[in-house]
Amino acid sequence: MVFAYDRSDRPVYPAFAGMAGLFKTVAREIPAARVKVVDLAAGDPDAILDEAAEALATEICGRDRRVEVGYQCGRRFGLGLVQAPAAAGGGLIGPDDTVLVTGGARGVTFAVLQELARRWRGELIVLGRSRIDQEDPELAGAADEAGLMALLRRRHPEEKPVDLKRRLTRAMAARQSRQNIEALGWSGIRVRYLAVDVTDAAEVEKALQDGPAVNVLIHAAGLEESQPLAKKSLAQFARVFDTKVAGLAHLLAALQGHPLHSVIGFSSVTARLGNAGQADYTAANDMLGRMLQRHGQAHPETVCKALAWTAWDGAGMATRETVRQVLTQRGLTFLPLEQGVGFFIDELADAAAPEAVFTGPDRAMDPDGMLAPPAPFIDARTAHTVEENVFRRTLTMERDRFLEDHTRAGVPLFLGATGIEAMAEAAVLGDGRGRVPVELADFHIPYGIKLLKGRPKTIEIGARKDGADTYACTIESHFVDPAGRSLGEAKRHFEGRFTLAGRWPTAPAVHWPDLPRPAAPEDVQALLYHPRRLFMDGLFRTVTAVDGFDGQRLAVRIAHPEAREFFAGQTRPCFVTDVQLIDAMFQTGGMLEVLTSGDIVLPYEIRRMTWYGPPRRGPVYRCLTERIASAEKTVTYRLTLADEAGRAVVQIEGFEMVKVDRLRPEDRIAEKLVGNLRKAS
């Protein structure tokens, strides 16, 4: 399953993916069980018996809980989701194509077809299970659900309420489908609706044998009947599984000889992540993706693509109250209807990706860590051109636990280091070439970001190409009224220019000055990390010791604190930069003032910041902070972070901090530390 994505000529076995989907659900329903799906990528299994035995032993005995892994040439692989825009230029639907769509004419399917009808003038064939012939004249006289239910009660006085409810649901669905088909016809396209059960091969073949030649197949039909595996009947499993899997097989068989150039399958994010109660749905969608890949191998002239959707907001299965309640409790992010339709239209231009997954940052649904991208400060891309990308991120106290450890006077503050990280992520994603940030220049914080009263705040992170290797980045926000509308001009919070490169620059050796050292310092963290001195704690309690201080220069040791949640459910996010170490460097400027002038300062500007390699968790780093200028309202420093070998990891030139307050006399600690320094001298 893992190696189906390497686009080689290696055979793809869809049934194995079906089993993988089933196993992923078992892993969700029985968390104590060790569940493993191991892809050995073997053309000749007999030739790799020793390697296979070692791989299986590793998975059985190891600590990694990831379910789906693969081994090839002695290396271990997993699957991950990488945020990326749809490629351009594919054209999966042509202007005169005949498009066959399964899934009826309601919900998500209709929303997609409605937008498609605005852009295309071909012929549309819609297959659905329900018969939507002319409505019974007596029932047609009922204007709403209440009136229709009253008529049904008079017609079927002996039926139970639950059976009457089913009749009502079917009648209302048929009425809605009929109205939607008429609306599609009014839009100007030629549309036919056929009542066909795609799980019946004979029905499918008969329905399509006398129709027009089909160019595009969109298999969107699906059922969902959530039930724990132990309680799920074989009949339930078959209904859900066969709609996706047998349905696609019957459609492809019936369309042999048709000039198919595109096949699109609607799948689910559960195919990648698994989901409790959805063994059949997960297995079917996982297998659907591999069926499409195998069909593409056998028919290279046909673009085959799976679109794996999260729950839509306003359409589809998640509109059922019971389903929505369960998903909401799990913390799932619903996909707005308009945005989902836009994603579908975008994918019609991408003939390259065999599978696209659409989901929010649903960490609770992702125990395998597939949603741990190199962009934890980005939620969605809202604008994309060759020159510029804009991303959105909503900050909340519930999700962004780090905010609890960076507050001033009870107000959570978005750190300068997190602003740098967010812009670096935007630059890397906008660049899309796997390069790393090696320099930040002209960094500036015009207005800090506060979460007043702990309310959520949405920010926009932009990255505009400013040269072959540079990106001008910004973070902005708008005032949002109680109705959710953005008003007025955007407020600029952060700005800076990143340079990206394919390799790290050579790190220079660091010369450490001989500074007076404390003889027996008190608990430095207890002295420094105080709400009236340095207003950060917990995740940012990173300075562990003072090695030297002479009034103008400060040498400290820095280490990552004990792991705790940075984001809800995440203790060690995958950052482009290292937020905690960068913030620790910034803290040292504030510490230098706490020990001398008594001024409280905040980051304001950076002339140049250079990275020489990726910081790592575990080692103890050293940081040298030098005050190089002091004015009425600002102080300027030079900072160097070095590893245990004495090589620079990060250097900052022209780091300017702005004075925002002064310590009260009783909060000053200079004498405590400086007294120890005098003794040492």
C-alpha positions in Angstrom: 0.0 0.0 0.0 2.8 2.4 0.9 4.6 1.9 -2.4 1.5 2.3 -4.6 2.4 6.0 -4.6 5.9 5.7 -6.1 4.4 5.6 -9.6 6.6 2.7 -10.8 5.5 -0.2 -12.8 5.2 -2.4 -9.7 1.8 -4.1 -9.6 -0.9 -2.6 -7.4 -3.1 -5.0 -5.4 -6.4 -3.2 -4.4 -7.5 -6.0 -2.0 -4.5 -5.4 0.2 -5.6 -1.8 0.5 -9.0 -2.9 1.5 -7.5 -5.1 4.3 -5.3 -2.1 5.3 -8.4 0.1 5.7 -10.1 -2.6 7.8 -7.0 -2.9 10.0 -6.7 0.8 10.5 -10.3 0.8 11.9 -9.4 -2.0 14.3 -6.5 0.1 15.5 -8.9 2.9 16.3 -11.6 0.7 17.9 -9.1 -1.3 20.0 -6.4 1.2 21.0 -4.6 -1.4 23.3 -4.0 -3.7 20.3 -0.9 -3.5 18.2 -2.1 -3.4 14.6 0.4 -3.4 11.7 0.1 -3.4 8.0 3.6 -3.9 6.5 4.2 -3.4 2.7 7.4 -5.4 1.7 7.4 -4.0 -1.9 8.7 -7.3 -3.2 8.6 -8.4 -6.8 9.9 -11.8 -5.7 8.9 -12.5 -2.1 11.2 -15.6 -1.9 14.2 -13.4 -2.5 13.6 -11.2 0.6 12.6 -13.7 3.3 15.4 -12.6 5.7 14.6 -8.9 5.2 10.9 -9.6 5.6 11.4 -11.5 8.9 13.5 -8.7 10.3 11.0 -6.1 9.2 8.1 -7.9 10.8 10.0 -8.6 14.0 10.9 -4.9 14.2 7.2 -3.9 13.8 6.0 -6.4 16.3 8.5 -5.5 19.0 9.1 -1.8 18.3 7.5 1.1 20.1 6.2 2.9 17.0 2.4 2.7 16.9 2.1 3.8 13.3 -0.2 1.2 11.5 0.8 1.4 7.9 4.5 1.2 7.0 6.7 -0.2 4.2 10.2 -1.6 3.8 12.3 -1.4 0.7 16.1 -2.0 0.4 16.5 -2.0 4.1 14.8 1.4 4.6 11.5 2.0 6.4 8.8 4.3 5.0 5.5 5.7 6.1 2.9 7.9 4.5 2.5 11.6 5.2 0.2 14.4 4.0 2.0 17.3 2.4 0.0 20.5 1.9 0.2 21.6 -1.8 -2.0 23.3 -4.3 -3.5 21.5 -7.3 -1.2 21.5 -10.3 -2.4 23.4 -13.4 -2.9 22.4 -17.0 -4.5 18.9 -16.7 -8.0 19.5 -18.0 -9.8 16.3 -16.7 -13.1 17.5 -18.2 -13.2 18.9 -21.7 -15.8 21.4 -23.0 -17.8 18.8 -25.1 -17.3 15.8 -22.9 -20.1 13.5 -21.7 -19.8 13.0 -18.0 -21.3 10.1 -16.0 -21.8 10.8 -12.3 -23.0 8.4 -9.6 -24.4 9.4 -6.3 -27.7 10.9 -7.3 -28.6 14.6 -7.5 -28.5 15.8 -3.9 -26.0 16.8 -1.2 -22.3 17.1 -2.1 -22.8 15.6 -5.6 -25.4 18.2 -6.6 -23.3 21.1 -5.1 -20.3 19.9 -7.3 -22.5 19.5 -10.4 -24.1 22.9 -10.0 -20.8 24.6 -10.1 -19.6 22.4 -12.9 -22.7 23.3 -15.0 -21.7 27.0 -14.7 -18.4 26.3 -16.4 -19.1 23.5 -18.9 -21.7 22.8 -21.6 -21.3 19.0 -22.3 -23.8 16.2 -21.6 -24.4 14.9 -18.1 -25.7 11.5 -17.1 -26.6 11.1 -13.4 -27.1 7.7 -11.8 -28.9 7.4 -8.5 -30.7 4.7 -6.5 -33.9 6.6 -6.1 -36.7 6.7 -8.7 -37.6 10.4 -9.2 -40.4 10.0 -11.7 -43.3 12.4 -11.7 -44.5 12.7 -8.1 -47.9 11.3 -7.0 -50.4 14.2 -7.6 -51.8 13.9 -4.1 -48.3 14.0 -2.5 -47.3 16.8 -4.7 -50.0 18.9 -3.1 -48.1 18.9 0.2 -46.0 22.0 0.3 -43.7 20.9 3.2 -42.6 18.0 5.4 -45.4 18.5 7.9 -48.1 18.4 5.1 -46.5 15.4 3.5 -46.3 13.5 6.8 -50.0 14.2 7.4 -50.9 12.7 4.0 -48.7 9.6 4.6 -50.4 9.0 8.0 -53.8 9.0 6.3 -52.6 6.6 3.6 -50.8 4.2 6.0 -52.7 4.4 9.3 -51.3 1.0 10.5 -47.6 1.8 10.0 -45.2 2.5 12.8 -43.8 6.0 13.1 -40.3 4.8 12.2 -41.6 3.3 8.9 -43.6 6.5 8.2 -40.4 8.5 8.7 -38.6 6.3 6.2 -41.4 6.9 3.6 -41.2 10.7 4.3 -37.4 10.7 3.9 -37.6 8.8 0.5 -40.4 11.1 -0.7 -38.5 14.3 0.2 -35.3 13.0 -1.3 -37.0 12.2 -4.6 -38.6 15.6 -4.6 -35.3 17.3 -4.0 -33.5 15.3 -6.6 -36.2 16.0 -9.2 -36.0 19.8 -8.5 -32.1 19.6 -8.7 -32.1 17.8 -12.0 -34.5 20.4 -13.4 -32.2 23.2 -12.1 -29.2 21.6 -13.8 -31.2 21.5 -17.1 -32.1 25.2 -16.7 -28.4 26.0 -16.5 -28.0 25.0 -20.1 -26.4 21.6 -20.0 -28.0 18.4 -21.4 -28.8 16.2 -18.4 -30.4 12.7 -18.0 -31.2 10.9 -14.7 -31.2 7.1 -14.5 -32.4 5.1 -11.5 -29.7 2.5 -11.2 -28.2 0.5 -8.3 -24.5 0.5 -9.1 -24.0 -2.7 -7.0 -26.1 -4.6 -9.6 -23.8 -5.3 -12.6 -26.7 -6.1 -14.9 -28.5 -2.9 -14.1 -25.4 -0.8 -14.8 -24.7 -2.5 -18.1 -28.3 -2.2 -19.3 -28.5 1.5 -18.4 -25.3 2.4 -20.3 -25.5 0.1 -23.3 -27.6 2.4 -25.5 -26.4 5.7 -24.1 -23.8 8.2 -25.6 -20.1 7.5 -25.4 -18.8 8.5 -21.9 -15.6 10.5 -21.6 -15.4 11.2 -17.8 -16.6 9.0 -14.9 -17.1 10.6 -11.5 -18.0 7.8 -9.0 -19.4 9.7 -6.0 -21.9 7.2 -4.7 -21.5 6.1 -1.1 -23.2 4.9 2.0 -22.2 5.3 5.6 -23.6 3.2 8.5 -21.4 3.7 11.5 -21.3 0.8 13.9 -18.5 -0.8 15.9 -17.0 -3.7 14.1 -18.1 -6.2 16.8 -21.8 -5.2 16.2 -21.7 -4.7 12.4 -23.5 -7.3 10.4 -22.2 -8.7 7.2 -25.3 -7.3 5.4 -24.4 -3.8 6.7 -20.8 -4.2 5.7 -21.7 -5.4 2.2 -24.1 -2.4 1.6 -21.4 0.1 2.4 -18.5 -1.7 0.9 -20.2 -2.8 -2.4 -21.5 0.7 -3.2 -17.9 2.0 -3.5 -16.0 -1.1 -4.6 -18.4 -3.3 -6.6 -19.9 -0.1 -8.0 -16.6 1.1 -9.5 -15.9 -2.4 -10.8 -19.3 -2.6 -12.5 -19.0 0.9 -14.0 -15.5 0.3 -15.4 -16.6 -3.0 -16.9 -19.7 -1.4 -18.5 -17.6 1.4 -19.9 -15.1 -0.8 -21.7 -14.9 0.5 -25.3 -15.9 4.0 -24.3 -13.4 6.9 -24.9 -12.8 7.4 -21.2 -10.0 9.9 -20.5 -10.7 10.7 -16.8 -12.0 8.6 -13.9 -12.5 10.4 -10.6 -13.5 8.6 -7.4 -14.9 10.3 -4.3 -13.1 8.7 -1.3 -12.8 9.7 2.3 -10.1 10.9 4.7 -10.9 7.8 6.7 -9.1 5.8 4.0 -5.9 7.4 5.1 -6.5 7.7 8.9 -9.0 5.0 9.7 -12.1 5.8 11.9 -13.8 3.9 14.7 -17.2 2.5 13.6 -16.4 2.7 9.9 -14.6 -0.5 9.0 -16.6 -1.0 5.8 -16.4 2.6 4.8 -12.6 2.8 5.5 -11.9 -0.5 3.7 -14.0 0.5 0.7 -12.4 3.9 0.3 -8.9 2.7 0.7 -9.5 0.0 -1.9 -11.2 2.5 -4.2 -8.0 4.5 -4.4 -5.9 1.5 -5.3 -8.5 0.3 -7.9 -8.1 3.7 -9.6 -4.3 3.4 -9.6 -4.4 -0.1 -11.0 -6.9 1.0 -13.8 -4.5 3.9 -14.6 -1.6 1.4 -14.9 -3.6 -0.7 -17.4 -4.9 2.4 -19.2 -2.2 5.0 -19.3 -4.4 7.2 -21.6 -6.8 7.6 -18.7 -6.2 10.0 -15.8 -7.4 8.2 -12.6 -7.7 10.1 -9.4 -9.1 9.7 -5.9 -10.4 12.7 -3.9 -10.5 11.8 -0.2 -12.9 14.2 1.5 -13.4 15.1 5.2 -17.0 15.8 6.3 -18.6 18.6 4.4 -20.4 21.4 6.3 -23.9 21.9 4.8 -24.1 18.8 2.6 -23.5 15.0 2.6 -23.5 12.5 5.4 -22.4 14.9 8.1 -25.8 16.8 7.9 -27.3 13.9 9.8 -27.5 15.2 13.4 -26.2 12.0 15.0 -23.2 11.8 12.7 -22.4 15.5 13.1 -22.6 15.3 16.9 -20.1 12.4 17.0 -17.7 14.2 14.6 -17.9 17.4 16.5 -17.1 15.7 19.8 -14.0 14.2 18.1 -12.8 17.7 17.2 -13.1 17.2 13.4 -12.9 20.3 11.2 -15.8 20.4 8.8 -15.1 21.5 5.2 -17.3 24.5 4.2 -19.5 23.6 1.2 -18.3 26.5 -1.0 -14.6 25.7 -0.3 -15.1 22.0 -1.0 -16.7 22.8 -4.4 -13.7 25.1 -5.1 -11.3 22.3 -4.3 -13.1 20.0 -6.7 -12.9 22.5 -9.5 -9.2 23.1 -8.8 -8.5 19.3 -9.0 -10.0 19.1 -12.5 -6.9 20.9 -13.6 -4.5 18.5 -12.0 -3.7 15.3 -13.9 -0.5 14.5 -11.9 -1.6 13.5 -8.4 -3.3 10.1 -8.1 -4.9 11.1 -4.8 -5.7 14.3 -3.0 -6.8 14.5 0.6 -8.9 17.3 2.0 -8.9 17.7 5.8 -8.4 20.1 8.6 -5.8 19.8 11.4 -7.7 17.0 13.1 -5.0 15.7 15.5 -7.4 13.5 17.5 -8.2 11.6 14.3 -4.6 11.1 13.4 -2.7 8.9 15.8 -0.3 7.9 13.0 0.9 11.5 12.7 0.2 11.8 9.0 -1.2 15.3 9.7 2.1 16.5 11.3 3.1 18.7 8.4 6.1 21.1 8.2 3.5 23.9 8.6 1.8 23.7 12.0 1.0 27.5 11.9 -0.9 27.2 8.6 -4.5 26.0 8.2 -5.4 26.6 4.6 -4.1 28.3 1.4 -6.6 31.1 0.5 -4.8 32.5 -2.6 -2.3 31.1 -5.0 -0.4 32.5 -8.0 3.0 31.9 -9.4 4.3 34.9 -7.5 2.3 34.9 -4.3 0.6 32.7 -1.8 -1.6 33.6 1.1 -2.4 31.3 4.0 -4.9 31.5 6.8 -4.5 30.5 10.5 -7.0 30.9 13.3 -5.3 31.2 16.8 -7.4 29.8 19.7 -6.6 29.1 23.3 -8.0 25.6 23.0 -5.7 24.5 20.2 -2.6 26.8 20.7 -1.5 25.7 24.2 1.7 27.6 23.9 -0.2 30.9 24.3 -0.9 30.0 28.0 2.9 30.3 28.6 3.3 33.7 27.0 1.0 36.2 28.7 1.4 39.7 29.9 -1.0 41.1 32.5 -3.2 38.1 31.7 -3.3 38.7 28.0 -1.9 35.9 25.7 0.7 37.2 23.2 1.7 35.7 19.9 5.5 35.5 20.1 8.0 37.1 17.8 9.5 33.6 17.3 6.1 32.2 16.3 5.6 35.0 13.8 9.0 34.1 12.3 8.0 30.5 12.1 4.6 31.2 10.5 6.2 33.3 7.8 9.0 30.7 7.2 6.3 28.1 6.7 4.6 30.3 4.2 7.8 30.9 2.3 8.7 27.2 2.2 5.2 26.1 1.1 5.0 28.8 -1.5 8.4 27.9 -2.8 7.4 24.2 -3.0 10.9 22.9 -3.8 11.9 21.5 -0.4 14.4 24.3 0.3 15.1 25.6 3.8 15.3 29.2 5.2 18.9 30.3 5.7 18.4 34.0 6.2 15.7 36.4 7.5 16.3 40.1 6.7 14.5 43.3 7.5 12.2 41.7 10.1 9.8 44.1 11.8 6.8 43.9 14.2 4.6 47.0 13.6 1.8 45.7 15.9 1.9 42.7 18.2 -0.9 40.1 18.2 -3.0 39.7 21.3 -5.8 37.3 22.0 -8.0 39.8 24.0 -10.3 38.0 26.4 -8.9 34.8 25.0 -11.0 35.2 21.8 -9.9 33.4 18.6 -8.0 35.5 16.2 -7.6 34.8 12.4 -4.4 35.9 10.7 -3.3 35.8 7.1 0.3 34.8 6.3 1.5 35.9 2.9 4.7 35.0 0.9 5.4 36.9 -2.2 8.3 36.0 -4.5 10.9 38.7 -4.3 13.8 37.2 -6.3 15.1 33.8 -7.4 15.6 32.7 -3.8 13.8 35.3 -1.6 10.3 35.8 -0.4 8.8 38.9 1.2 6.5 37.6 4.0 3.8 39.3 6.1 1.3 38.5 8.8 -1.9 40.6 8.7 -5.4 40.6 10.2 -8.7 42.3 9.7 -11.2 43.6 12.2 -14.1 41.1 12.2 -17.6 42.3 13.2 -20.0 40.1 15.2 -21.5 38.8 12.0 -18.1 37.5 10.9 -17.4 40.1 8.2 -13.9 41.5 7.7 -14.0 45.3 7.8 -11.5 48.0 6.9 -7.8 47.9 5.9 -5.6 45.0 6.9 -3.4 45.5 10.0 0.2 44.5 9.5 1.6 42.6 12.4 4.9 41.0 11.1 7.0 41.4 8.0 10.4 40.1 6.8 12.2 38.7 3.8 13.4 35.1 3.8 16.2 33.6 1.6 15.8 29.9 0.9 18.5 27.5 -0.2 19.0 23.8 -1.0 21.7 23.4 1.7 22.8 25.0 4.9 25.7 27.6 4.8 29.0 26.6 6.4 28.9 27.3 10.2 31.6 29.5 11.6 33.4 28.8 14.9 32.3 30.9 17.8 34.8 32.8 20.0 33.6 32.8 23.6 34.8 35.8 25.7 36.1 35.3 29.2 33.2 36.7 31.3 32.8 36.8 35.1 31.0 33.6 36.2 28.6 33.2 39.1 30.3 31.3 42.0 27.1 29.6 43.4 24.2 31.1 41.5 20.7 30.8 42.9 18.0 29.1 40.9 18.3 31.2 37.7 15.0 30.0 36.3 13.2 31.0 39.5 14.8 34.4 39.4 14.2 35.1 35.7 10.9 33.4 34.9 8.6 35.7 36.9 5.5 37.3 35.5 6.8 40.8 36.3 10.2 40.1 34.8 10.0 37.7 31.9 6.4 37.0 31.1 6.8 33.5 29.7 7.0 30.2 31.4 6.5 26.4 30.9 7.2 25.7 27.2 9.6 28.7 27.1 11.5 28.1 30.3 14.5 27.4 28.2 17.4 29.3 29.8 18.9 26.8 32.2 22.0 28.6 33.5 24.0 31.8 33.4 27.7 31.2 32.5 28.9 34.8 32.4 27.9 38.4 32.6 29.8 41.7 32.6 27.0 44.3 32.3 27.1 44.5 28.4 27.4 40.8 27.5 25.5 37.7 28.8 26.4 34.1 28.2 23.7 31.5 29.0 22.9 27.8 28.4 19.7 26.9 26.6 17.9 23.6 26.4 14.4 22.4 25.3 12.2 22.0 28.4 10.4 18.8 29.3 7.9 17.8 26.6 4.4 19.1 27.0 1.6 20.1 24.7 2.6 22.9 22.3 -0.6 22.5 20.4 -3.5 20.4 21.6 -2.4 16.8 21.3 1.1 17.7 20.0 4.2 17.9 22.2 6.8 18.1 19.5 5.6 19.8 16.4 7.7 19.7 13.2 8.8 23.3 12.8 10.7 24.9 9.9 12.6 27.0 12.5 12.8 26.1 16.2 10.3 28.3 18.0 11.5 27.6 21.5 15.2 28.1 20.8 14.6 31.3 18.8 12.4 32.6 21.6 15.1 31.7 24.1 17.6 33.8 22.1 15.1 36.7 22.3 14.7 36.2 26.0 18.4 36.8 26.6 18.0 40.4 25.5 15.2 40.9 28.0 17.4 39.2 30.7 20.3 41.5 30.0 18.0 44.5 30.7 16.4 42.9 33.8 20.0 42.5 35.2 21.0 46.1 34.3 18.7 48.9 33.3 15.5 47.3 34.7 13.7 48.0 31.4 11.2 45.5 30.2 11.7 45.1 26.4 9.9 43.3 23.5 11.3 42.2 20.1 10.8 44.9 17.4 13.3 44.6 14.5 16.0 42.3 13.1 18.4 43.4 10.5 19.7 39.9 9.6 19.2 36.4 11.1 21.2 33.5 9.7 20.6 29.8 10.1 23.6 27.3 9.8 21.6 24.2 10.4 18.5 22.7 12.1 18.5 22.9 15.9 17.9 19.5 17.5 16.0 18.5 20.7 18.2 17.1 23.4 21.6 19.0 23.2 22.4 21.9 25.4 23.2 25.1 23.4 25.1 28.2 24.4 24.0 31.7 23.6 26.1 34.9 23.7 24.2 38.2 23.8 26.0 41.5 23.3 24.4 44.9 23.8 25.7 47.1 20.9 23.5 50.2 21.2 21.0 51.8 23.6 18.7 54.6 22.8 15.8 56.3 24.6 13.2 53.8 23.5 15.1 50.9 22.1 18.1 48.6 22.8 20.1 46.8 20.1 21.9 43.4 20.4 24.0 40.9 18.6 23.2 37.2 19.4 24.9 33.9 18.6 23.5 30.4 19.4 26.2 27.7 19.2 26.2 23.9 19.6 28.3 21.8 21.9 31.1 21.7 19.3 31.4 25.5 19.3 29.9 26.0 15.9 27.2 28.7 15.2 23.7 27.4 14.7 21.9 30.8 14.5 23.3 34.3 14.4 21.3 37.5 14.7 22.7 41.0 13.8 20.9 44.2 14.6 18.3 42.7 17.0 16.3 45.7 18.3 14.0 45.5 21.2 11.6 48.2 22.3 11.2 49.4 25.9 7.6 48.9 27.1 7.9 49.3 30.9 10.3 49.3 33.9 10.7 46.9 36.7 9.5 48.1 40.1 12.4 48.3 42.6 11.2 45.3 44.6 11.2 43.1 41.4 14.9 43.8 40.4 17.3 40.9 40.8 20.6 42.4 39.6 22.1 42.5 43.0 21.4 38.8 43.6 23.2 37.6 40.5 25.8 40.4 40.3 26.7 39.8 43.9 27.6 36.2 43.1 29.5 37.5 40.1 31.6 39.8 42.3 32.4 36.9 44.6 33.5 34.9 41.7 35.7 37.7 40.4 
